[in-house]
């Protein structure tokens, strides 16, 4: 799983993230950003592009390790 955090005080509503990863980010009105803080690992590349494209660098994307008991074959 990938965890996303957005500094909403820093976000200026440029919507580059919503353009690059619309399944995660959406603009509500002209200034309010809505987003899903927990994303699938398959979306990591799009999230990285969205974070890099943010003009004010308000997006942080971080991996969350699954507990060992949740990983098949792990001890």
Backbone as ProteinMPNN parsed JSONL, in Angstrom:
{"seq_chain_A": "XXXXXXXXXXXXXXXXXXXXXXXXXXXXXXXXXXXXXXXXXXXXXXXXXXXXXXXXXXXXXXXXXXXXXXXXXXX", "coords_chain_A": {"N_chain_A": [[0.851, -1.178, 0.0], [0.403, 2.28, -0.587], [0.901, 5.344, 0.953], [-0.455, 8.596, 1.023], [0.126, 11.991, 1.585], [-1.009, 15.287, 1.767], [-0.081, 18.586, 2.017], [-2.314, 20.717, 2.786], [-2.343, 23.373, 3.42], [-0.27, 24.372, 1.989], [-0.947, 23.695, -0.629], [-2.008, 25.094, -3.676], [-3.993, 24.732, -5.488], [-3.398, 24.148, -8.184], [-3.921, 21.856, -9.615], [-2.423, 19.945, -11.012], [-1.874, 17.408, -10.023], [-4.418, 16.208, -10.034], [-4.841, 16.056, -12.738], [-2.808, 14.288, -13.555], [-3.159, 12.0, -11.961], [-6.025, 11.116, -11.767], [-7.597, 9.173, -10.539], [-6.94, 9.24, -7.922], [-6.672, 11.925, -7.022], [-8.774, 14.822, -6.896], [-10.314, 17.848, -7.833], [-12.368, 19.927, -5.931], [-14.552, 22.199, -6.591], [-12.869, 25.281, -7.216], [-10.624, 25.469, -5.661], [-10.386, 23.537, -3.587], [-8.873, 20.521, -2.728], [-9.484, 17.117, -3.06], [-8.599, 13.861, -1.968], [-7.503, 10.41, -1.984], [-6.032, 8.989, 0.709], [-4.82, 6.482, 0.92], [-3.414, 4.429, -1.378], [-3.223, 2.019, -4.067], [-0.387, -0.088, -4.699], [0.076, -0.37, -7.394], [-0.429, 2.096, -8.438], [1.718, 3.667, -7.929], [3.681, 4.811, -9.74], [2.215, 6.779, -11.164], [1.457, 8.368, -9.015], [3.947, 9.27, -8.129], [4.664, 10.831, -10.321], [2.652, 12.761, -10.181], [3.22, 13.949, -7.696], [5.764, 14.983, -8.222], [5.105, 16.85, -10.167], [3.752, 18.814, -8.835], [3.629, 22.215, -8.344], [4.182, 23.514, -5.929], [5.175, 21.595, -4.322], [3.54, 20.063, -2.494], [2.759, 17.469, -2.032], [3.282, 14.349, -0.528], [4.481, 11.135, -0.983], [4.509, 7.907, 0.242], [5.68, 4.636, 0.973], [4.014, 1.961, 2.608], [4.814, -0.571, 4.686], [3.639, -3.902, 4.668], [2.456, -5.871, 7.412], [4.396, -8.657, 8.572], [2.913, -11.024, 8.921], [0.897, -10.669, 7.091], [1.988, -11.065, 4.65], [2.292, -13.529, 2.287], [4.077, -16.49, 2.935], [5.981, -15.265, 4.495], [7.828, -15.061, 7.563]], "CA_chain_A": [[0.0, 0.0, 0.0], [1.098, 3.558, -0.655], [0.204, 6.382, 1.713], [-0.302, 9.925, 0.446], [-0.205, 13.126, 2.454], [-0.974, 16.564, 1.053], [-0.091, 19.764, 2.872], [-3.391, 21.522, 2.221], [-2.006, 24.784, 3.62], [0.666, 24.72, 0.917], [-1.604, 23.482, -1.923], [-2.56, 26.31, -4.278], [-5.06, 24.373, -6.414], [-2.967, 24.114, -9.588], [-4.596, 20.66, -10.147], [-1.554, 19.06, -11.787], [-2.046, 16.06, -9.48], [-5.706, 15.692, -10.514], [-4.668, 15.775, -14.159], [-1.916, 13.139, -13.73], [-3.654, 10.827, -11.231], [-7.421, 11.44, -11.45], [-8.216, 8.147, -9.696], [-6.548, 9.537, -6.541], [-6.87, 13.341, -6.705], [-9.86, 15.52, -7.592], [-10.579, 19.205, -7.36], [-13.747, 20.209, -5.53], [-14.596, 23.638, -6.817], [-11.65, 25.782, -7.845], [-9.48, 25.492, -4.767], [-10.336, 22.453, -2.614], [-8.384, 19.25, -3.241], [-9.902, 15.877, -2.411], [-7.702, 12.774, -2.358], [-7.541, 9.155, -1.249], [-4.715, 8.895, 1.338], [-4.275, 5.13, 0.759], [-3.516, 4.021, -2.782], [-2.627, 0.732, -4.424], [1.003, -0.072, -5.154], [0.051, -0.249, -8.854], [-0.562, 3.511, -8.79], [2.907, 4.357, -7.44], [4.315, 5.634, -10.779], [1.378, 7.965, -11.413], [1.539, 9.211, -7.823], [5.263, 9.918, -8.149], [4.591, 11.88, -11.342], [1.78, 13.817, -9.658], [3.958, 14.642, -6.637], [6.849, 15.747, -8.855], [4.531, 17.932, -10.966], [3.146, 19.837, -7.971], [4.484, 23.408, -8.353], [4.546, 23.939, -4.576], [5.659, 20.392, -3.628], [2.65, 19.844, -1.36], [2.366, 16.064, -1.972], [4.26, 13.372, -0.056], [4.083, 9.763, -1.282], [5.341, 7.034, 1.048], [5.272, 3.231, 0.996], [3.69, 1.415, 3.921], [5.111, -2.0, 4.685], [2.616, -4.783, 5.211], [2.972, -6.697, 8.497], [4.946, -9.932, 8.078], [1.867, -12.063, 8.876], [0.027, -10.406, 5.954], [2.728, -11.397, 3.431], [2.362, -14.979, 2.148], [5.411, -17.089, 2.976], [6.863, -14.552, 5.431], [7.818, -15.584, 8.932]], "C_chain_A": [[0.895, 1.24, 0.0], [0.263, 4.586, 0.098], [0.546, 7.743, 1.124], [-0.67, 10.955, 1.505], [-0.06, 14.391, 1.623], [-1.032, 17.683, 2.095], [-1.106, 20.743, 2.267], [-3.191, 23.02, 2.478], [-1.082, 25.274, 2.518], [0.007, 24.629, -0.461], [-2.25, 24.778, -2.411], [-3.63, 26.016, -5.325], [-4.669, 24.39, -7.88], [-3.534, 22.906, -10.336], [-3.729, 19.787, -11.043], [-1.707, 17.615, -11.316], [-3.344, 15.434, -9.989], [-5.647, 15.341, -11.992], [-3.862, 14.485, -14.357], [-2.396, 11.867, -13.033], [-5.108, 11.063, -10.797], [-8.13, 10.393, -10.593], [-7.889, 8.362, -8.214], [-6.925, 10.961, -6.137], [-8.026, 13.924, -7.512], [-10.007, 16.907, -6.985], [-12.066, 19.331, -7.059], [-13.888, 21.723, -5.575], [-13.285, 24.068, -7.458], [-10.43, 25.691, -6.956], [-9.344, 24.293, -3.845], [-9.916, 21.138, -3.275], [-8.93, 18.112, -2.399], [-8.948, 14.788, -2.874], [-7.901, 11.568, -1.471], [-6.164, 8.958, -0.618], [-4.06, 7.527, 1.212], [-4.502, 4.665, -0.665], [-2.869, 2.654, -2.981], [-1.196, 0.924, -4.906], [1.073, 0.121, -6.669], [-0.02, 1.211, -9.311], [0.678, 4.324, -8.426], [3.541, 5.272, -8.496], [3.525, 6.91, -11.053], [1.422, 8.926, -10.227], [2.863, 9.954, -7.765], [5.28, 11.05, -9.169], [3.76, 13.059, -10.834], [2.501, 14.626, -8.582], [5.058, 15.515, -7.23], [6.315, 16.951, -9.63], [3.923, 19.047, -10.115], [4.07, 21.047, -7.888], [4.947, 23.852, -6.969], [5.01, 22.771, -3.704], [4.851, 20.108, -2.358], [2.307, 18.37, -1.138], [3.537, 15.201, -1.519], [3.701, 11.983, -0.316], [5.047, 8.854, -0.548], [4.789, 5.612, 0.996], [4.989, 2.828, 2.431], [3.937, -0.073, 3.841], [3.956, -2.775, 5.301], [3.224, -5.568, 6.363], [3.384, -8.056, 7.959], [3.865, -11.004, 7.983], [0.911, -11.859, 7.699], [0.69, -10.783, 4.634], [2.827, -12.915, 3.34], [3.811, -15.458, 2.135], [6.372, -16.387, 3.919], [6.758, -15.153, 6.802], [8.021, -14.482, 9.907]], "O_chain_A": [[2.006, 1.223, 0.53], [-0.947, 4.679, -0.105], [1.696, 8.008, 0.772], [-1.656, 10.801, 2.226], [0.9, 14.543, 0.868], [-1.924, 17.713, 2.942], [-0.784, 21.499, 1.35], [-3.814, 23.846, 1.811], [-1.105, 26.451, 2.156], [0.354, 25.391, -1.364], [-2.945, 25.465, -1.662], [-4.123, 26.934, -5.981], [-5.519, 24.623, -8.739], [-3.62, 22.929, -11.564], [-4.264, 18.955, -11.776], [-1.672, 16.695, -12.132], [-3.365, 14.254, -10.338], [-6.334, 14.424, -12.443], [-4.192, 13.679, -15.226], [-2.07, 10.765, -13.474], [-5.39, 11.195, -9.605], [-9.157, 10.691, -9.984], [-8.497, 7.733, -7.349], [-7.439, 11.181, -5.04], [-8.231, 13.561, -8.67], [-9.843, 17.102, -5.781], [-12.911, 18.894, -7.841], [-13.398, 22.432, -4.697], [-12.661, 23.285, -8.173], [-9.306, 25.821, -7.441], [-8.244, 24.051, -3.349], [-10.523, 20.7, -4.253], [-8.848, 18.14, -1.171], [-8.53, 14.779, -4.032], [-8.401, 11.677, -0.352], [-5.195, 8.772, -1.354], [-2.845, 7.42, 1.383], [-5.642, 4.523, -1.108], [-2.07, 2.202, -2.161], [-0.846, 1.97, -5.453], [2.028, 0.712, -7.173], [0.302, 1.515, -10.46], [0.687, 5.543, -8.598], [3.905, 6.404, -8.177], [4.101, 7.993, -11.161], [1.424, 10.144, -10.405], [2.906, 11.128, -7.398], [5.847, 12.112, -8.91], [4.127, 14.217, -11.036], [2.402, 15.852, -8.558], [5.261, 16.649, -6.796], [7.002, 17.966, -9.739], [3.612, 20.118, -10.637], [5.196, 20.919, -7.407], [5.988, 24.497, -6.843], [5.213, 22.93, -2.5], [5.419, 19.934, -1.279], [1.635, 18.042, -0.161], [4.641, 15.305, -2.052], [2.576, 11.681, 0.081], [6.262, 8.995, -0.685], [3.575, 5.41, 0.978], [5.647, 3.298, 3.359], [3.335, -0.763, 3.019], [3.374, -2.37, 6.307], [4.406, -5.907, 6.305], [2.794, -8.555, 7.001], [3.89, -11.817, 7.058], [0.183, -12.784, 7.34], [0.022, -10.816, 3.6], [3.396, -13.539, 4.237], [4.656, -14.913, 1.425], [7.485, -16.872, 4.124], [5.717, -15.698, 7.171], [8.044, -14.722, 11.114]]}, "name": "protein", "num_of_chains": 1, "seq": "XXXXXXXXXXXXXXXXXXXXXXXXXXXXXXXXXXXXXXXXXXXXXXXXXXXXXXXXXXXXXXXXXXXXXXXXXXX"}
